[in-house]
Amino acid sequence: MEGRCQCGQIRFTTPTPKPDAIYICHCTECRHQSSSTYGVTAVFPSFELKDSEPYPGAIAIYSRPNPHGWTEGHFCAKCGSRLIHRPISHQGQPAKVVSVKGGCLEGLTREMMRSAVHIWTKSAVIDIPSGVEQYEEEPPDGSFNEEG
């Protein structure tokens, strides 16, 4: 899938044509990060975002702690669009997957979104569609394999 930030300074291609999973997270952390009522995450095998000419230094990183270590949020230094989240273990090992923010993906479809899993619904400020897979907090196996 093709992805880009809002201003187009950072462009990338995911390693697979569609995500392994899609999560719609209603936690307050994702709501703050997305400045919206929820965050959309598409899980892909790990890949690196690369600065491209003529924009060296275009990718900035915000790190915050999580229960397993910390999460690096990669975003465009020019427009501020969040692009990916990369979990890092307490031992400094990056996960084997990355969370691509759904809004930056050009190929995300309604069909793909119908299979999205809603998580942290106990914090939701919108109605959750009936019949969808949902969890009040994290799913039993986590929202993605942070440890690899």
BAFI-3210 file (N, C-alpha, C; in Angstrom, 3 decimals, decimal comma, padded with zeros to 6 digits):
// residues 148
n [1|2|3|4|5|6|7|8|9|10|11|12|13|14|15|16|17|18|19|20|21|22|23|24|25|26|27|28|29|30|31|32|33|34|35|36|37|38|39|40|41|42|43|44|45|46|47|48|49|50|51|52|53|54|55|56|57|58|59|60|61|62|63|64|65|66|67|68|69|70|71|72|73|74|75|76|77|78|79|80|81|82|83|84|85|86|87|88|89|90|91|92|93|94|95|96|97|98|99|100|101|102|103|104|105|106|107|108|109|110|111|112|113|114|115|116|117|118|119|120|121|122|123|124|125|126|127|128|129|130|131|132|133|134|135|136|137|138|139|140|141|142|143|144|145|146|147|148]
n.u [000,846|000,397|001,598|001,468|002,392|000,460|001,371|002,841|005,568|006,800|006,788|005,850|005,993|004,238|005,342|003,688|000,713|-001,686|-002,859|-001,979|-003,730|-006,345|-006,971|-009,254|-008,872|-010,071|-008,968|-007,859|-005,284|-004,850|-006,890|-005,996|-003,573|-004,472|-006,122|-008,860|-011,908|-011,135|-008,377|-006,969|-005,318|-003,171|-001,704|001,452|004,179|007,401|009,047|011,209|010,883|012,100|014,061|013,794|015,325|014,365|014,402|015,955|015,991|013,273|011,667|010,488|010,642|008,632|008,775|007,218|006,479|005,353|003,550|005,328|007,793|008,699|007,080|007,750|006,720|006,568|006,696|005,862|008,062|007,437|004,564|003,413|001,962|001,169|002,693|003,764|003,850|006,233|006,841|009,171|011,077|011,763|014,364|015,417|014,826|013,363|009,947|008,606|006,698|004,987|002,834|000,877|-000,508|-003,851|-004,987|-003,016|-002,749|-003,206|-004,578|-006,493|-009,595|-013,234|-014,126|-011,879|-011,933|-014,265|-013,530|-012,119|-010,970|-012,382|-010,961|-010,363|-012,909|-014,286|-013,615|-014,786|-016,252|-018,033|-020,664|-020,255|-020,285|-022,808|-022,218|-019,517|-016,129|-014,968|-013,395|-013,281|-010,896|-007,532|-007,232|-007,258|-004,760|-003,250|-002,947|-001,184|001,716|003,931|006,383|007,487]
n.v [-001,179|002,271|005,085|008,305|011,501|014,394|016,720|015,607|015,351|013,109|009,915|006,519|002,916|000,118|-003,117|-005,220|-005,824|-005,426|-004,807|-006,876|-006,804|-004,653|-002,110|-000,242|002,061|003,201|004,358|006,898|007,813|007,280|008,861|011,432|011,492|011,290|013,433|013,110|011,124|008,503|006,258|004,900|002,012|000,183|-002,895|-003,983|-006,019|-005,235|-002,298|000,284|003,817|006,178|009,101|011,231|012,685|015,903|016,230|015,939|014,896|014,982|013,228|012,940|011,835|010,821|009,584|007,425|005,865|002,439|-000,502|-002,582|-001,542|000,949|003,212|004,319|007,068|007,918|010,789|013,424|016,086|018,499|018,835|017,501|015,122|011,988|008,908|006,184|003,788|002,336|-000,294|-000,750|-002,966|-003,391|-004,251|-002,987|-003,944|-003,701|-004,271|-006,910|-005,973|-003,041|-000,318|001,246|004,382|004,689|006,834|007,790|006,032|005,277|003,194|002,069|000,494|000,439|-002,177|-003,415|-001,997|-002,942|-005,270|-004,419|-004,408|-003,275|-001,684|-000,999|-000,103|000,673|003,260|004,623|007,322|007,405|005,548|002,027|-000,023|-002,530|-006,044|-006,112|-007,229|-006,668|-005,201|-004,399|-003,505|-004,221|-006,766|-010,361|-011,453|-009,181|-006,128|-006,245|-008,172|-007,230|-008,056|-009,512]
n.w [000,000|-000,611|001,168|002,763|004,175|005,199|003,832|001,805|001,812|002,929|001,698|001,301|000,840|001,886|003,150|002,412|000,419|001,787|005,153|008,031|010,130|011,357|013,639|015,554|017,835|020,907|023,123|025,466|024,967|022,205|021,203|021,909|020,461|017,801|017,629|017,465|017,639|017,852|017,141|014,156|013,243|011,182|010,940|009,938|008,617|009,949|008,774|007,528|007,668|005,413|005,024|002,250|-000,635|-001,665|001,170|003,752|007,169|007,538|008,953|012,155|015,596|018,263|021,465|023,822|026,977|027,230|028,410|027,750|027,150|025,214|022,884|019,687|017,931|014,690|012,711|010,346|010,175|009,073|008,446|010,571|010,523|011,878|011,214|011,524|014,236|016,290|018,338|021,001|022,883|026,461|026,467|024,317|021,799|018,630|017,602|015,493|013,903|012,637|013,391|011,202|010,726|009,950|008,479|006,764|004,727|001,344|000,091|001,756|002,304|002,433|002,704|003,923|006,340|007,482|008,717|010,878|014,244|017,188|019,925|023,421|024,080|026,326|026,772|024,745|022,888|020,935|019,318|019,039|016,207|015,890|016,115|015,411|016,015|019,236|022,141|025,580|026,612|025,873|023,310|024,029|023,117|022,770|020,800|018,753|017,970|020,050|021,002|019,036]
ca.u [000,000|001,115|001,282|002,121|001,959|-000,487|002,003|003,459|007,027|007,208|006,006|006,388|005,219|004,259|005,958|002,651|-000,344|-002,734|-002,396|-002,257|-004,882|-006,684|-007,563|-009,795|-008,626|-010,841|-008,316|-007,604|-003,971|-005,046|-007,720|-005,127|-002,600|-005,123|-006,983|-010,143|-012,642|-010,449|-007,234|-007,005|-003,988|-003,035|-000,487|002,245|005,538|008,261|009,802|011,760|010,603|013,375|014,067|014,094|015,748|015,267|013,900|016,637|015,494|011,822|010,993|010,757|010,176|008,177|008,769|006,486|006,499|004,198|003,804|006,360|009,008|008,231|006,585|008,246|005,770|007,281|005,805|006,477|008,505|006,876|003,111|003,021|001,181|001,701|002,790|003,853|004,273|007,109|007,110|010,536|011,035|012,637|015,728|015,832|014,557|012,134|009,003|008,648|005,603|004,765|001,459|000,773|-001,721|-004,765|-005,265|-001,969|-002,729|-004,033|-005,335|-007,424|-010,935|-014,353|-014,116|-010,850|-012,355|-015,339|-012,920|-011,358|-011,296|-012,488|-010,346|-010,519|-014,244|-014,791|-013,326|-015,364|-017,166|-018,975|-021,260|-019,534|-021,256|-023,162|-021,719|-018,081|-015,274|-014,625|-012,882|-013,305|-009,503|-006,737|-007,658|-006,503|-003,385|-002,703|-003,399|-000,212|002,778|004,965|007,665|008,012]
ca.v [000,000|003,542|005,964|009,610|012,490|015,353|017,643|014,830|015,341|011,737|008,903|005,183|001,757|-000,931|-004,341|-006,121|-005,035|-005,080|-005,037|-008,136|-006,533|-003,240|-001,831|001,076|002,173|004,269|004,799|008,344|008,063|007,350|010,030|012,618|011,421|011,514|014,621|012,658|010,286|007,215|006,104|003,735|001,446|-000,969|-003,602|-004,528|-006,430|-004,079|-001,656|001,581|005,035|006,789|010,461|011,243|013,976|016,877|016,508|015,260|015,295|015,175|012,329|013,183|010,719|011,086|008,323|007,405|004,535|001,541|-001,573|-003,518|-000,786|002,255|003,296|005,437|007,591|008,600|011,755|014,394|017,275|019,692|018,966|016,896|013,892|010,763|007,921|004,831|003,561|001,168|-000,689|-001,136|-003,677|-002,875|-004,625|-002,186|-004,652|-003,284|-005,340|-007,400|-005,312|-001,621|000,146|002,378|005,136|004,451|008,022|008,103|004,985|005,597|002,045|001,529|000,437|000,148|-003,618|-003,664|-001,409|-003,764|-006,316|-003,789|-004,778|-002,106|-001,961|000,016|000,454|001,259|004,694|005,155|008,460|007,201|004,214|000,971|-000,744|-003,849|-007,188|-006,086|-007,741|-005,544|-005,515|-003,238|-003,070|-004,923|-008,141|-011,323|-011,620|-007,860|-005,596|-006,760|-008,871|-006,239|-008,670|-010,144]
ca.w [000,000|-000,616|002,281|002,731|005,151|004,627|002,879|000,736|001,939|003,215|000,987|001,545|000,410|002,912|002,625|001,902|-000,221|002,736|006,528|008,722|010,992|011,529|014,939|015,848|019,274|021,524|024,363|025,490|024,355|020,747|020,902|021,961|019,368|016,510|017,734|016,960|018,587|017,926|016,246|013,265|013,076|010,290|011,345|008,828|008,994|010,184|007,699|007,929|006,908|005,029|004,498|000,820|-001,177|-001,036|002,519|004,861|008,486|007,478|009,888|013,567|016,429|019,625|022,208|025,085|027,585|027,176|029,395|027,300|026,842|024,767|021,525|018,885|016,958|013,611|012,094|009,451|010,899|008,429|008,623|011,837|010,362|012,453|010,141|012,077|015,614|016,386|019,722|021,351|024,167|027,525|026,110|023,165|020,552|017,938|017,283|014,120|013,194|012,889|013,270|010,282|011,007|008,842|007,675|005,782|003,697|000,184|-000,385|002,746|001,718|003,336|002,960|004,936|007,602|008,067|009,547|011,962|015,621|018,066|021,224|024,472|023,887|027,571|026,704|023,501|022,954|019,839|019,349|018,342|015,375|016,410|015,368|015,140|017,084|020,104|023,472|026,474|026,729|024,847|023,030|024,841|022,631|022,467|019,527|017,812|018,691|020,335|021,309|017,831]
c.u [000,886|000,658|002,015|001,609|001,037|000,154|002,696|004,969|007,557|006,238|006,663|005,455|005,347|004,826|004,961|001,508|-001,536|-002,258|-002,750|-003,498|-005,121|-007,383|-008,087|-009,746|-009,319|-010,202|-008,020|-006,264|-004,110|-005,919|-006,882|-004,179|-003,241|-005,942|-008,367|-010,805|-012,057|-009,247|-007,388|-005,577|-004,053|-001,688|000,155|003,538|006,430|008,954|010,260|011,213|011,952|013,157|014,388|014,534|014,533|014,889|014,640|016,118|013,985|011,074|011,442|010,151|009,801|008,109|007,987|006,532|005,220|004,505|004,946|007,709|008,621|007,773|007,184|007,159|006,523|006,298|006,587|006,814|007,915|005,380|002,599|002,224|001,886|001,631|002,830|004,168|005,095|007,342|008,571|010,475|011,927|014,102|016,231|015,580|013,281|011,256|009,151|007,513|005,629|003,283|001,469|-000,540|-002,610|-004,985|-004,215|-001,901|-003,696|-004,943|-006,303|-008,845|-012,000|-014,380|-013,085|-011,305|-013,477|-014,778|-012,124|-011,888|-011,302|-011,924|-010,487|-011,873|-014,829|-014,533|-013,985|-016,305|-018,119|-019,550|-020,411|-020,565|-021,555|-022,580|-020,234|-017,326|-014,814|-014,196|-012,908|-011,909|-008,737|-007,358|-006,794|-005,044|-002,699|-003,154|-002,400|000,930|003,949|006,339|008,238|007,482]
c.v [001,234|004,378|007,281|010,484|013,499|016,259|016,926|014,758|013,928|010,801|007,559|004,140|000,695|-002,216|-005,371|-005,271|-004,706|-005,423|-006,422|-008,000|-005,026|-003,099|-000,403|001,196|003,413|004,773|006,298|008,695|008,198|008,535|011,303|012,647|011,766|012,807|014,320|011,756|008,889|007,247|004,840|003,288|000,230|-001,617|-004,262|-005,116|-005,187|-003,602|-000,299|002,694|005,669|008,223|010,382|012,632|014,665|017,207|015,749|015,786|015,491|014,331|012,630|012,026|011,241|009,735|008,482|005,986|003,758|000,386|-002,515|-002,848|000,636|002,179|004,521|005,825|008,400|009,526|012,723|015,660|018,558|019,849|018,329|015,614|012,711|009,690|006,489|004,885|002,280|000,850|-001,133|-001,790|-002,989|-003,181|-003,863|-002,844|-004,123|-004,492|-005,746|-006,830|-003,820|-001,335|001,367|003,079|005,114|005,643|008,356|007,070|005,307|004,437|001,435|001,598|000,201|-001,331|-003,972|-003,167|-002,214|-004,868|-005,743|-004,222|-003,498|-002,479|-000,742|000,715|001,046|002,767|005,371|006,325|008,461|005,797|003,245|000,222|-002,124|-004,930|-007,184|-006,720|-006,555|-006,026|-004,247|-002,659|-003,726|-006,275|-009,114|-011,501|-010,293|-007,405|-005,872|-007,340|-007,939|-006,850|-009,423|-011,510]
c.w [000,000|000,573|002,130|003,859|004,449|003,582|001,724|000,785|002,187|002,510|001,230|000,970|001,486|002,315|002,089|001,343|000,673|004,140|007,042|009,609|011,010|012,870|014,964|017,366|019,829|022,815|024,300|024,860|022,834|020,356|020,931|020,764|018,038|016,472|017,186|018,004|018,734|016,994|015,413|013,008|012,165|010,590|010,128|009,378|009,072|008,912|008,214|007,045|006,601|004,587|003,017|000,411|-001,755|000,400|003,615|006,196|008,545|008,497|011,313|014,362|017,811|020,323|023,496|025,650|027,289|028,134|029,024|027,036|026,493|023,322|020,867|017,890|015,927|012,902|011,210|010,238|010,299|008,738|009,907|011,730|011,001|011,375|010,646|013,567|015,613|017,863|019,879|022,739|025,196|027,235|024,879|021,814|019,895|017,632|015,826|013,279|013,494|012,708|012,366|010,583|009,765|007,932|006,643|004,657|002,566|-000,211|000,612|002,185|002,789|003,697|004,021|006,309|008,264|008,972|010,721|013,322|016,456|019,430|022,138|024,344|025,172|027,617|025,502|023,776|021,755|019,983|018,533|017,491|015,951|015,502|015,071|016,300|017,916|021,478|024,313|026,681|025,585|024,543|023,838|024,407|022,333|021,093|018,405|018,614|018,912|020,524|020,101|017,642]
res [m|e|g|r|c|q|c|g|q|i|r|f|t|t|p|t|p|k|p|d|a|i|y|i|c|h|c|t|e|c|r|h|q|s|s|s|t|y|g|v|t|a|v|f|p|s|f|e|l|k|d|s|e|p|y|p|g|a|i|a|i|y|s|r|p|n|p|h|g|w|t|e|g|h|f|c|a|k|c|g|s|r|l|i|h|r|p|i|s|h|q|g|q|p|a|k|v|v|s|v|k|g|g|c|l|e|g|l|t|r|e|m|m|r|s|a|v|h|i|w|t|k|s|a|v|i|d|i|p|s|g|v|e|q|y|e|e|e|p|p|d|g|s|f|n|e|e|g]
***
